[in-house]
Amino acid sequence: MLFIGYSASAQFLKKKKTTASTPKADSVVVKKDSVVAKKDSVVAPVDEAPVKFDYKSANQKAAEKNATNTNDASYSGNSSGSGENSNSTEKSGTNSTTRTAATKPKPAAKPKPMTAAEKKQAAEEAAAIEAATPKGIEALYYQFPLEYLPVVKDFMAFKQSESPEDELHRVKVKDDNILRKQIIRFKDIEHGYMMLQKPDESKYTKMQVYKKKNGNLIMAVEQSDCPNNVCSGTLKFYTKTAGGWKEATDEFYPKIDQKFVISRLKSAYKKEYKDLELYNSHDYENNDANLNKAITYQIAPEDGSIVIAEQNLPCKLYTMTWDTKKEKFELKKIEN
């Protein structure tokens, strides 16, 4: 009978146990979805049991990881943008800054100081433009209705008569600034006065503008004729509002004192001619039409006042002046 030592016996038992617990390769069966198949080449590791996958733990870890990434991204986004968006924003901001800097206009170069000759030429050009720009009474004259200016109508007819009569060369004359400017004989922009007259004509027209406090304008228009140096004329008034110019003669026409006029004329004729023979020949006392026809209204270019006179002597009777405070004409008698 053989005796085996303790060491040898233990080694023998360990080997036997290991051999007994290891399954054969041909007997390993893999079960998947109820399908059984033999795996000839699969051998399970020694002393290792199959490990079951823990889905619950894996899901929990994935959730914790996602939460950590979200917090990191949020913190990063608040400071400098998150992930791709941060990079995109940073790139966009860089591009925008570059684009803005590229398109920013350069400061203009400082102009060179003008020479004395250049300054003189610029001043002359400015003065020419200033002189050519209608102002005050001249600008109003260009806008004034044609129906109120017979002198312009007559000039248009005169210019039209100079045009050839055949249709091929005939030119239709228009009422414009160029035409109207040709009959300006005198103008005083500062005092609002202007005189119009056709060439080689005894008739003339004077215009004088007055202003109201509210900005509305009053235009006095004198139309006179002076054949043989004896003048007769009429006076009309027009007002300008937002609706344009309209006649307002009745509102401003002077109311003269008939008795004063007769007395003033008698005295003046007797002083001038030593008797009343010429005065009596006009029959002013019995014929109002003769007296009214002999009275003229002349706009004084010096101050814009209107002088009422008798045309034959001539004898001044009244002066009309515009009172800016009362906004009406003041009529003052001329005693001698």
VOGU-3710 file (C-alpha; in Angstrom, 3 decimals, decimal comma):
1> mlfigysasa> 0,000/0,000/0,000  1,335/3,266/-1,177  1,494/6,280/1,092  1,362/9,588/-0,523  2,750/12,570/1,236  0,555/15,428/2,415  1,923/17,726/-0,219  1,453/15,329/-2,996  -2,004/14,446/-1,788  -3,049/18,073/-1,662
11> qflkkkktta> -1,681/18,733/-5,106  -3,505/15,694/-6,457  -6,807/16,726/-4,924  -6,490/20,295/-6,272  -5,796/19,036/-9,775  -8,730/16,670/-9,627  -11,076/19,369/-8,410  -9,959/21,724/-11,130  -10,412/19,110/-13,774  -13,832/18,152/-12,492
21> stpkadsvvv> -15,162/21,747/-12,350  -14,044/22,718/-15,849  -16,669/21,827/-18,436  -15,764/20,347/-21,716  -15,599/22,500/-24,775  -18,113/20,322/-26,611  -20,665/20,583/-23,812  -20,834/24,453/-23,651  -24,252/25,736/-24,762  -25,031/29,449/-25,519
31> kkdsvvakkd> -28,631/30,400/-25,189  -29,884/33,527/-27,044  -33,480/34,418/-27,682  -34,509/30,783/-26,964  -32,161/29,514/-29,702  -29,724/26,838/-28,504  -26,430/26,396/-30,343  -23,231/24,613/-29,619  -20,038/26,585/-29,585  -17,232/24,158/-30,348
41> svvapvdeap> -14,472/26,679/-29,790  -15,702/28,538/-26,720  -14,093/27,664/-23,461  -15,065/29,485/-20,277  -12,179/30,828/-18,211  -11,223/28,863/-15,248  -13,006/29,905/-12,025  -14,973/32,723/-13,842  -18,755/32,707/-13,917  -20,629/34,658/-16,676
51> vkfdyksanq> -21,208/38,271/-15,584  -24,758/39,673/-15,948  -24,890/43,274/-17,415  -26,271/45,780/-14,918  -28,508/48,042/-17,006  -29,742/50,044/-14,002  -26,234/51,036/-12,908  -25,204/51,845/-16,462  -28,230/54,093/-16,952  -27,595/55,873/-13,662
61> kaaeknatnt> -23,952/56,511/-14,589  -24,957/57,800/-18,001  -27,494/60,190/-16,428  -24,883/61,452/-13,951  -22,414/61,992/-16,805  -24,989/63,892/-18,859  -25,831/66,103/-15,882  -22,129/66,830/-15,338  -21,643/67,715/-19,033  -24,724/69,955/-18,984
71> ndasysgnss> -23,507/71,880/-15,953  -20,072/72,282/-17,459  -21,553/73,446/-20,743  -23,885/75,886/-18,988  -21,092/77,367/-16,949  -18,871/77,566/-20,005  -21,710/79,177/-22,024  -22,226/81,896/-19,458  -18,603/82,829/-19,577  -17,433/82,301/-23,138
81> gsgensnste> -19,984/80,234/-25,029  -20,632/76,458/-24,871  -19,294/73,818/-27,171  -19,713/74,451/-30,845  -22,045/77,390/-30,189  -19,299/79,053/-28,170  -16,813/78,534/-30,946  -19,350/79,706/-33,523  -20,194/82,787/-31,504  -16,550/83,520/-30,911
91> ksgtnsttrt> -15,788/83,130/-34,603  -18,827/85,206/-35,551  -17,851/87,918/-33,100  -14,322/87,913/-34,458  -15,563/88,095/-38,036  -18,026/90,867/-37,137  -15,299/92,863/-35,444  -12,996/92,346/-38,390  -15,749/93,299/-40,835  -16,619/96,449/-38,829
101> aatkpkpaak> -13,036/97,475/-38,606  -12,587/96,900/-42,340  -15,627/98,971/-43,362  -15,077/101,844/-40,924  -14,462/104,963/-43,024  -11,165/106,603/-42,707  -11,144/110,139/-41,352  -11,276/112,676/-44,142  -8,149/114,560/-44,848  -8,128/118,127/-43,637
111> pkpmtaaekk> -8,741/120,562/-46,494  -5,895/122,739/-47,479  -6,209/126,410/-46,588  -7,565/128,542/-49,427  -5,247/130,979/-51,071  -6,131/134,664/-51,262  -7,028/134,276/-54,942  -9,277/131,287/-54,205  -11,022/133,169/-51,405  -11,665/136,107/-53,701
121> qaaeeaaaie> -13,050/133,864/-56,443  -15,296/132,009/-53,951  -16,624/135,305/-52,608  -17,382/136,551/-56,125  -19,199/133,321/-57,002  -21,235/133,462/-53,782  -22,121/137,083/-54,461  -23,213/136,213/-57,997  -25,466/133,413/-56,734  -26,834/135,684/-54,022
131> aatpkgieal> -27,578/138,420/-56,541  -29,246/135,985/-58,926  -31,545/134,543/-56,247  -34,909/136,379/-56,106  -35,722/137,819/-52,718  -38,413/139,838/-51,050  -40,474/141,951/-53,427  -38,804/140,454/-56,502  -39,680/136,888/-55,486  -43,253/137,999/-54,727
141> yyqfpleylp> -43,474/139,723/-58,105  -42,553/136,503/-59,928  -45,352/134,699/-58,062  -47,928/137,472/-58,323  -51,018/136,542/-60,428  -50,819/137,642/-64,048  -54,423/138,862/-63,974  -53,420/141,610/-61,527  -50,518/142,889/-63,658  -51,671/144,463/-66,953
151> vvkdfmafkq> -48,110/145,640/-67,591  -46,944/142,026/-67,881  -49,839/141,131/-70,187  -48,986/144,050/-72,459  -45,335/143,019/-72,554  -46,240/139,454/-73,455  -48,380/140,722/-76,321  -45,501/142,918/-77,465  -43,033/139,997/-77,416  -45,507/137,789/-79,211
161> sespedelhr> -45,860/140,363/-81,988  -42,110/140,173/-82,572  -42,298/136,416/-83,209  -42,647/135,293/-86,867  -46,219/134,654/-87,917  -45,585/131,413/-89,826  -46,259/128,286/-87,806  -42,796/126,863/-88,437  -40,931/129,723/-86,742  -43,633/131,093/-84,470
171> vkvkddnilr> -42,753/130,954/-80,771  -45,406/131,041/-78,073  -44,420/133,557/-75,398  -44,777/132,243/-71,848  -45,192/134,106/-68,597  -42,079/133,179/-66,611  -39,338/134,773/-64,525  -37,134/135,420/-67,554  -39,879/137,404/-69,281  -40,931/139,317/-66,157
181> kqiirfkdie> -37,363/140,251/-65,303  -37,031/142,168/-68,577  -39,475/144,878/-67,453  -38,006/145,535/-63,993  -36,811/149,146/-64,061  -35,976/149,573/-60,381  -36,112/147,513/-57,205  -35,374/148,140/-53,550  -35,469/144,796/-51,774  -34,828/146,329/-48,358
191> hgymmlqkpd> -37,860/148,622/-48,559  -40,041/146,183/-50,534  -40,425/148,456/-53,548  -40,339/147,773/-57,296  -41,077/149,621/-60,549  -42,058/147,870/-63,801  -42,160/149,391/-67,274  -42,145/148,255/-70,871  -39,401/149,696/-73,102  -40,346/153,036/-74,673
201> eskytkmqvy> -43,626/153,147/-72,768  -45,169/156,004/-70,747  -47,116/153,563/-68,582  -45,533/152,060/-65,509  -46,462/149,963/-62,494  -45,209/150,291/-58,942  -45,434/147,604/-56,272  -44,971/148,038/-52,529  -45,301/145,256/-49,947  -46,386/145,697/-46,326
211> kkkngnlima> -46,345/143,080/-43,576  -48,740/142,158/-40,807  -47,744/140,757/-37,426  -49,099/137,309/-38,282  -46,911/137,127/-41,387  -49,643/137,923/-43,907  -48,683/140,354/-46,659  -50,381/143,348/-48,257  -49,376/144,441/-51,754  -50,142/147,914/-53,033
221> veqsdcpnnv> -50,107/148,117/-56,852  -50,054/151,505/-58,561  -50,710/151,602/-62,311  -50,047/155,000/-63,847  -49,731/156,646/-67,226  -47,861/159,913/-67,734  -48,337/161,230/-71,284  -46,969/164,766/-71,664  -45,726/164,592/-68,067  -49,269/164,619/-66,685
231> csgtlkfytk> -49,797/161,456/-64,670  -52,992/159,662/-63,845  -53,220/156,360/-62,092  -55,127/153,889/-60,010  -54,291/152,097/-56,773  -55,331/148,605/-55,720  -54,551/146,449/-52,716  -54,086/142,685/-52,493  -53,574/140,394/-49,522  -51,652/137,137/-49,407
241> taggwkeatd> -52,768/134,305/-47,166  -52,379/130,525/-47,269  -54,901/130,451/-50,113  -52,846/132,835/-52,282  -53,313/136,426/-53,433  -56,737/138,064/-53,563  -57,910/141,628/-54,100  -58,753/143,636/-50,968  -58,960/147,219/-52,303  -62,173/148,053/-50,456
251> efypkidqkf> -60,538/147,106/-47,153  -57,606/149,517/-47,486  -58,712/152,151/-49,982  -58,492/155,659/-48,414  -61,648/157,607/-47,644  -60,849/161,210/-48,570  -62,653/164,285/-47,311  -64,319/165,925/-50,339  -64,646/169,359/-48,692  -60,993/169,357/-47,666
261> visrlksayk> -59,914/168,459/-51,199  -61,940/171,318/-52,786  -60,609/173,837/-50,278  -57,020/172,607/-50,708  -57,180/172,759/-54,534  -58,698/176,225/-54,616  -55,911/177,561/-52,422  -53,190/175,821/-54,431  -54,486/176,956/-57,870  -54,887/180,541/-56,711
271> keykdlelyn> -51,359/180,529/-55,274  -49,891/179,060/-58,460  -51,879/180,969/-61,127  -53,014/184,059/-59,171  -56,660/183,354/-60,029  -59,196/180,469/-60,198  -59,772/180,431/-63,942  -57,979/177,152/-64,567  -59,432/175,637/-61,432  -62,975/176,540/-62,496
281> shdyenndan> -62,370/174,955/-65,909  -62,058/171,507/-64,312  -65,483/171,920/-62,643  -64,371/169,877/-59,634  -67,060/171,284/-57,357  -69,957/170,194/-59,575  -68,531/167,099/-61,257  -67,357/164,356/-58,919  -66,250/162,203/-61,847  -63,791/164,856/-62,993
291> lnkaityqia> -62,394/165,219/-59,499  -61,999/161,479/-58,976  -60,310/161,118/-62,354  -57,830/163,906/-61,535  -56,760/162,358/-58,221  -53,694/160,113/-58,462  -52,047/157,687/-56,051  -48,268/157,454/-56,188  -46,087/155,099/-54,186  -43,018/156,888/-52,854
301> pedgsiviae> -39,906/154,705/-53,338  -38,118/156,344/-50,418  -40,283/155,096/-47,575  -43,172/153,154/-49,090  -45,720/155,826/-48,282  -48,534/156,589/-50,754  -49,053/160,168/-51,877  -52,558/161,253/-52,956  -52,403/164,223/-55,330  -54,247/166,133/-58,036
311> qnlpcklytm> -52,636/165,413/-61,394  -52,991/168,732/-63,192  -51,288/171,180/-60,837  -49,991/168,822/-59,373  -51,057/169,304/-55,783  -50,435/166,907/-52,902  -53,490/166,252/-50,754  -52,751/163,308/-48,395  -50,050/160,868/-47,412  -50,839/157,274/-46,502
321> twdtkkekfe> -48,404/155,428/-44,268  -48,588/151,849/-42,960  -48,821/151,684/-39,166  -47,220/148,402/-38,129  -48,675/148,539/-34,601  -52,259/149,277/-35,628  -51,863/147,246/-38,841  -53,656/149,802/-40,980  -52,945/152,832/-43,146  -52,866/156,213/-41,466
331> lkkien> -54,236/159,038/-43,669  -52,626/162,421/-43,063  -53,717/165,693/-44,685  -51,216/167,995/-46,388  -52,335/171,548/-45,619  -49,928/173,503/-47,845
//
